[in-house]
Amino acid sequence: MGALNELSLKLYRAVMILPRAHSLQRVRERMFGPKNGRYSVDLNPPLPHPIDRQYGIDTSGHLGFNALRSGKSSDIYMTSYGGSQPSILRRTLRAIPDLDRSVFLDLGCGKGRATVVATEFPFRRIIGVELAPSVVPFARANAERIGWQFPERTPIEVIEGDALATAIPDGQVVIFFYHPFFRALMKKIVAKMENALKGKEERRIFVVYYDPVYGDLYDKSRYFQRFFAGNIDFEPFELGTGASCFDCQDTVVIWQSRGGDMAPPHPGAEAKLRVIPPGWRAEVMS
Ligand SMILES: C[S@@+](CC[C@H](N)C(=O)[O-])C[C@H]1O[C@@H](n2cnc3c(N)ncnc32)[C@H](O)[C@@H]1O
C-alpha cells in the first residue's frame, strides 16, 4: 500500500473512531490493538470462553486492526475481532422458524465461534466469510475439529473473502453479523440484500444483528421488518469473556424480509434501539 493510501486509511479510521472515544489510548487500542500485547484497564483481553474447552477449539481473544488487515479495500471499515456469546446466539437462533430449510451465513466470521454454535442447529448449510487472512486458519481448524467430533452435524464452510463480494444463497438465509464493520460498508450490504430480494418472493432473509450499532439502516429499509429485539444476559460462566471484562449482557435484533409467508414477530420486536456512547455498542430500550 502506498504511503498516501496508508495515510488516508488511518485518517478515515481516526474520523470514525475519534469523536466518540474516551481517551487517546483507547482509540489507539481500538484501532491497532494493544501495545506489547497489553490493554489498558477497561480493555482487558477477554478470558478464554468455555466453549473452547467444551469443543477443543480456539475462538477466544481480541484482535485489533493491525492483526486483521488484509490489504483489501474493505480493510478501512473493519472493527475488530472478538467472539460472540454462544448462549446469546443459541437463544436468538431458537427464535427463528424453519432452520432446517435455512443457510446460516456469518459475514465476518472471525475464528468461527458463531459458525460452531450454528452446527448445534439443523441448518442446511453453514458458511463463514472472513476478510482477515490471519484468522481464517483458526476458523478452518475449528471447523475441521467440529467435523471430526460430530460427523452428523452440518459441515462448516469457511471462505476467505469480503462480505461485500459474497453472493447471497437462494431460499431462506439467516445472515449473522457481530458488529464486523463501520456504517459505510453495512450500508452497501443492506443495498445488496435489497437488490437480492427485489422480485424474489421465494427468497427469505433473516438478519441477526448482534450488537446492532447500525440497526437503523435495517429499520429504514422497506424490505425488512423487525422480528425480535432483546438485551440478553450472559450465562454466569460467560462473565469476563465479553469484549470488555465488565460485560454482562449483549443486544441482538433480528429483521425478516417482507413478503411471502412472514413469521409473526416476537413481543417487543419493535423496541427502540439506542447506540451507547462512544458508539461501539447498541442496546434495546425498555
Ligand atoms: C466482531 S468479529 C465477529 C466474529 C464472529 N462473527 C463471532 O460472532 O464470533 C468481526 C469479524 O469481521 C471481520 N470483518 C471485518 N470486515 C469484513 C469484511 N468486509 N468481510 C468479511 N469479514 C470482515 C473481522 O476481521 C472480524 O474477524
The ligand as an SDF file (V2000), in Angstrom:
LIG
                    3D

 27 29  0  0  0  0  0  0  0  0999 V2000
  -16.5370   -8.9680   15.9870 C   0  0  0  0  0  0  0  0  0  0  0  0
  -15.7940  -10.2010   14.9240 S   0  0  0  0  0  0  0  0  0  0  0  0
  -17.1160  -11.3970   14.8740 C   0  0  0  0  0  0  0  0  0  0  0  0
  -16.6980  -12.8480   14.8230 C   0  0  0  0  0  0  0  0  0  0  0  0
  -17.8160  -13.8860   14.6930 C   0  0  0  0  0  0  0  0  0  0  0  0
  -18.8540  -13.4610   13.7900 N   0  0  0  0  0  0  0  0  0  0  0  0
  -18.4250  -14.2470   16.0160 C   0  0  0  0  0  0  0  0  0  0  0  0
  -19.5750  -13.8310   16.2410 O   0  0  0  0  0  0  0  0  0  0  0  0
  -17.8100  -14.9300   16.8290 O   0  0  0  0  0  0  0  0  0  0  0  0
  -15.9130   -9.3820   13.3240 C   0  0  0  0  0  0  0  0  0  0  0  0
  -15.0950  -10.0230   12.2330 C   0  0  0  0  0  0  0  0  0  0  0  0
  -15.4720   -9.4390   10.9830 O   0  0  0  0  0  0  0  0  0  0  0  0
  -14.3450   -9.4420   10.1220 C   0  0  0  0  0  0  0  0  0  0  0  0
  -14.5730   -8.4970    9.0120 N   0  0  0  0  0  0  0  0  0  0  0  0
  -14.4740   -7.1490    9.0240 C   0  0  0  0  0  0  0  0  0  0  0  0
  -14.7390   -6.6410    7.8060 N   0  0  0  0  0  0  0  0  0  0  0  0
  -15.0290   -7.6930    6.9910 C   0  0  0  0  0  0  0  0  0  0  0  0
  -15.4080   -7.8060    5.6300 C   0  0  0  0  0  0  0  0  0  0  0  0
  -15.5350   -6.7270    4.8360 N   0  0  0  0  0  0  0  0  0  0  0  0
  -15.6360   -9.0500    5.1210 N   0  0  0  0  0  0  0  0  0  0  0  0
  -15.5110  -10.1590    5.9040 C   0  0  0  0  0  0  0  0  0  0  0  0
  -15.1330  -10.1010    7.1970 N   0  0  0  0  0  0  0  0  0  0  0  0
  -14.9090   -8.8910    7.7530 C   0  0  0  0  0  0  0  0  0  0  0  0
  -13.2190   -9.0290   11.0720 C   0  0  0  0  0  0  0  0  0  0  0  0
  -11.9530   -9.3650   10.5430 O   0  0  0  0  0  0  0  0  0  0  0  0
  -13.5930   -9.8250   12.3370 C   0  0  0  0  0  0  0  0  0  0  0  0
  -12.9410  -11.0720   12.3490 O   0  0  0  0  0  0  0  0  0  0  0  0
  1  2  1  0
  2  3  1  0
  2 10  1  0
  3  4  1  0
  4  5  1  0
  5  6  1  0
  5  7  1  0
  7  8  2  0
  7  9  1  0
 10 11  1  0
 11 12  1  0
 11 26  1  0
 12 13  1  0
 13 14  1  0
 13 24  1  0
 14 15  1  0
 14 23  1  0
 15 16  2  0
 16 17  1  0
 17 18  1  0
 17 23  2  0
 18 19  1  0
 18 20  2  0
 20 21  1  0
 21 22  2  0
 22 23  1  0
 24 25  1  0
 24 26  1  0
 26 27  1  0
M  CHG  2   2   1   9  -1
M  END
$$$$
